[in-house]
Amino acid sequence: MSRTIGRRDFIKTSAGAGLTLAVGKALGAASGGAAKAKASVVAVGISDDFGQAAVKAVELLGGMKKFVKKGAKVALLPNVQSRHPGSFTKPEILRAVIRLCKKAGAAEVNCLSWQTVKQWDDTGLKAVIESEEAGLMIFERDEALFKPVPVPGGVALKEARILAALDDHDVFINMPITKDHAGNKFTGTMKNLMGLNSPVNNRTFHRPNWKTDPDDVAHLDQSIVDLNKAVKPALNIVDATEIIVTNGPFGPGQLFRPQKVVAGTDRVAIDAYCASLWALKPEEIVQIKRGADQGLGEINLNKVVLKEEDVY
């Protein structure tokens, strides 16, 4: 079911909910000193059946029940930025993730977005959501629907403005496609969180010469890193099946087809791995390097536990 939500609708549905965003904590993920000491795991399912590749990647992490408990409300954030091949999260992957969440016992699975219904329709994702009886919650671009969230240790961004409806969910699963970007050359788990942040706040990420001036590119990257200090997904499932490596993030562009779905909890490690797929050096991508330097994850893939498995 899809529905567009305005300020009046949101006030009705959220009244008395007592929503508080888990700043800097993973919605639905376990935490603690012992977990932090473990090496980061990046799991990769490989197949031309993209849904099965997604299932395998999650299985290699221990299964969806590790992240989604019975009765949980799950929020998903696929990328629907463009309809060109290799620029949006594959419908097959979204279908697989919805089914995995429901099989794990989720009471509700919703995709949250301030993008247009047309974008969801053009990419084929809306049809998947409806056929799987999940929810598509489209929010108007009204600042009243976004909650101010302070950024702990923010450098370029001191306050994010996150869709308040995220607070009404127990688990947040980030579902980007990795691809080229016009300014910083890379889109992955960290940049995808701009889809939860208000468009008005996102505009502050982009200085006039964000595509060409190194300082402006660095400002964009630092803003993305800061945003990721405010919101931490419980799980990231990345489409690296068919991606544009030129003319991103909208395309059309040159297509590269690794036929991989990548999953894990460490956004820096996942982005470092995905960048390496098309010969980018993670340490040369400012958002990945600064994310590592500022404590968001592990950039050195030699220190990451990589689990890759083909699906036949």
C-alpha positions in Angstrom: 0.0 0.0 0.0 1.3 3.5 -0.9 0.2 6.7 0.7 1.3 10.3 0.7 1.7 11.8 4.1 1.4 15.5 4.9 1.8 17.4 8.1 -1.8 16.9 9.2 -1.7 13.2 8.5 1.5 12.7 10.4 0.3 14.6 13.5 -2.8 12.2 13.5 -0.7 9.0 13.2 2.1 10.0 15.6 0.2 11.7 18.4 1.1 10.3 21.7 3.8 8.0 20.2 6.6 9.6 22.2 9.1 9.3 19.4 12.8 9.7 20.1 15.4 9.0 17.5 18.2 6.7 18.5 21.0 9.2 17.8 24.2 7.5 16.8 22.8 4.0 17.6 21.7 1.3 15.3 17.9 0.9 15.2 17.4 -2.8 16.0 21.0 -3.8 16.2 22.8 -5.2 19.2 25.4 -3.0 20.9 28.1 -3.4 23.5 31.8 -3.3 24.1 32.4 -7.0 23.1 30.7 -6.5 19.7 32.8 -3.4 18.9 36.0 -5.4 19.4 35.1 -7.9 16.7 36.4 -7.6 13.1 33.9 -6.1 10.7 32.2 -8.6 8.4 31.3 -7.9 4.8 29.1 -10.5 3.3 28.6 -10.9 -0.5 26.1 -13.0 -2.4 27.0 -13.5 -6.1 24.4 -14.5 -8.7 22.5 -13.4 -11.8 19.4 -14.1 -9.7 19.7 -10.8 -7.7 17.1 -11.8 -5.2 18.9 -15.0 -4.3 22.2 -13.0 -4.1 20.5 -10.8 -1.5 19.3 -13.8 0.5 22.8 -15.4 0.4 24.4 -12.1 1.6 22.1 -11.9 4.6 22.5 -15.6 5.3 26.2 -15.2 5.5 25.7 -12.6 8.3 23.7 -15.1 10.3 20.2 -14.5 8.8 17.6 -11.8 9.1 16.4 -13.0 12.5 19.7 -11.6 13.8 18.4 -8.1 12.9 14.7 -8.3 12.8 12.8 -9.7 15.9 9.3 -11.0 15.9 6.7 -8.2 15.9 9.2 -5.5 14.8 8.3 -2.6 12.6 11.0 -2.3 9.8 11.9 0.8 7.8 13.6 0.3 4.5 15.5 2.9 2.4 16.1 1.7 -1.2 17.5 4.2 -3.7 15.0 5.5 -6.3 17.0 8.5 -7.4 16.7 7.7 -11.1 15.1 5.2 -13.5 18.1 4.6 -15.7 19.7 1.1 -15.5 22.3 0.8 -12.8 21.1 3.9 -10.9 18.4 2.4 -8.5 18.1 -0.5 -6.1 16.9 -3.6 -8.0 13.2 -4.6 -7.4 14.3 -8.2 -7.0 16.5 -7.2 -4.1 13.8 -5.2 -2.4 11.4 -8.2 -2.9 13.9 -10.6 -1.2 14.5 -8.2 1.7 10.8 -7.7 2.4 10.2 -11.4 2.3 13.2 -12.0 4.7 11.8 -9.5 7.1 8.4 -11.0 7.1 9.8 -14.5 7.5 11.8 -13.3 10.5 8.5 -12.2 12.1 8.3 -8.5 11.2 4.8 -7.1 12.0 5.2 -4.3 9.4 7.7 -3.4 6.6 7.6 0.1 5.2 9.7 2.0 2.7 10.1 5.6 3.8 10.7 8.4 1.3 10.3 12.0 0.3 10.9 11.1 -3.3 7.9 11.1 -5.7 5.5 8.3 -6.2 6.5 8.5 -9.9 10.1 7.6 -9.1 9.0 4.6 -7.2 6.7 3.6 -10.0 9.3 4.2 -12.8 11.9 2.0 -11.0 9.4 -0.9 -10.5 9.8 -0.7 -6.8 6.3 0.4 -6.1 4.9 -2.7 -7.8 7.1 -4.9 -5.7 6.0 -3.2 -2.5 2.3 -3.6 -3.4 2.6 -7.2 -4.5 4.4 -8.1 -1.2 1.9 -6.2 0.8 4.5 -3.9 2.4 4.0 -0.2 2.9 5.2 2.8 0.9 5.1 6.0 3.0 5.8 9.0 0.8 6.2 12.2 2.8 5.6 15.7 1.5 8.7 18.0 1.5 7.5 19.8 4.6 10.1 20.6 7.2 7.5 19.9 9.9 7.8 16.2 9.0 11.5 16.1 9.7 13.0 16.0 13.2 16.1 18.0 14.2 18.8 15.7 15.4 22.1 17.0 16.8 25.2 15.5 15.2 27.7 14.3 17.8 31.1 15.4 16.8 29.8 17.1 13.7 32.4 19.0 11.6 30.4 20.4 8.7 27.0 19.5 9.9 25.9 20.3 13.4 22.2 19.2 13.1 20.5 16.7 10.8 16.8 16.8 10.0 15.6 13.2 9.8 12.2 11.9 8.8 10.4 11.8 12.1 8.5 8.7 11.0 11.7 6.7 11.3 11.2 6.9 15.1 8.1 4.8 14.8 10.1 1.8 13.6 12.2 -0.7 15.5 14.7 -1.6 12.7 16.2 0.5 10.0 17.7 -1.3 6.9 19.7 0.9 4.5 19.4 -0.4 0.9 21.5 1.7 -1.5 22.9 0.9 -4.9 26.6 1.7 -5.2 27.5 3.8 -8.2 29.3 6.8 -9.6 28.7 10.3 -8.4 29.2 13.6 -10.2 31.0 15.3 -7.3 32.7 12.8 -5.0 32.9 9.8 -7.5 31.1 7.4 -5.2 27.7 6.6 -3.8 27.2 3.9 -1.2 25.8 3.2 2.2 26.8 6.5 3.8 25.5 8.8 1.0 22.2 6.9 0.8 21.2 8.3 4.2 20.6 11.6 2.5 17.3 10.0 1.5 16.1 10.2 5.1 17.4 13.8 5.7 15.3 16.8 4.6 15.9 18.2 1.1 16.4 21.6 2.7 19.1 20.3 5.0 20.7 18.3 2.2 21.1 21.5 0.2 23.6 22.8 2.7 25.8 19.8 1.8 26.2 21.3 -1.7 28.4 24.4 -2.1 28.3 26.2 -5.5 31.2 24.2 -7.0 30.5 20.8 -5.4 31.3 19.0 -8.7 34.7 20.6 -9.4 36.2 22.4 -6.4 38.2 20.0 -4.1 37.1 22.0 -1.0 33.5 21.9 -2.0 33.7 18.2 -2.7 35.3 17.7 0.7 32.5 19.7 2.3 29.9 17.4 0.7 31.8 14.3 1.8 32.2 15.6 5.4 28.5 16.5 5.6 27.7 12.9 4.6 30.0 11.6 7.3 28.4 13.9 9.8 24.9 12.7 8.8 26.1 9.1 9.5 27.0 10.1 13.0 23.4 10.9 13.7 21.8 7.8 12.2 23.1 4.3 12.2 21.3 1.5 10.3 20.9 -1.9 11.9 21.8 -3.5 8.5 23.0 -2.3 5.1 22.2 -4.4 2.0 23.8 -2.9 -1.1 23.0 -3.5 -4.7 26.2 -4.1 -6.6 24.7 -6.2 -9.3 24.5 -3.7 -12.2 25.9 -0.2 -11.5 26.8 2.9 -13.4 30.4 3.8 -13.2 30.1 7.1 -15.2 27.6 9.9 -15.3 26.3 9.2 -11.8 24.3 9.4 -9.8 21.4 9.7 -12.3 22.8 8.2 -15.5 22.5 6.9 -18.1 26.1 5.8 -17.8 28.6 3.0 -18.5 27.3 -0.2 -16.9 29.5 -2.5 -14.8 27.9 -5.8 -13.8 29.6 -7.5 -10.7 26.3 -9.4 -10.0 26.9 -8.9 -6.3 24.8 -8.0 -3.3 26.8 -6.8 -0.3 25.6 -6.8 3.3 26.9 -5.8 6.7 26.8 -3.4 9.6 30.1 -1.5 9.0 29.3 1.2 6.5 32.9 2.2 5.9 34.0 -1.4 5.3 31.1 -2.0 2.9 31.8 1.3 1.0 35.5 0.5 0.8 34.7 -2.9 -0.6 32.2 -1.5 -3.1 34.5 1.2 -4.3 37.2 -1.4 -4.9 34.9 -3.3 -7.3 35.5 -0.7 -10.0 39.1 0.0 -9.1 38.5 3.1 -6.9 40.9 3.4 -4.0 38.9 3.8 -0.8 41.5 6.0 0.8 41.1 8.5 -2.1 37.3 8.8 -1.6 37.0 11.5 1.0 33.8 10.3 2.6 35.2 6.8 3.1 38.6 8.0 4.4 37.0 10.6 6.8 34.4 8.0 7.9 37.2 5.7 8.9 39.2 8.5 10.6 36.2 9.7 12.5 35.3 6.3 13.9 32.5 5.1 11.7 34.2 1.9 10.6 37.2 0.0 9.1 38.7 1.1 5.8 41.5 -1.5 5.6 40.0 -4.4 3.8 42.8 -6.6 5.0 41.3 -6.2 8.5 37.8 -7.1 7.4 36.3 -10.6 7.4 35.1 -11.0 3.8 32.5 -13.8 3.2 31.7 -14.3 -0.5 29.6 -17.1 -1.9 28.2 -17.8 -5.4 24.6 -18.9 -5.7 24.0 -21.5 -8.3 
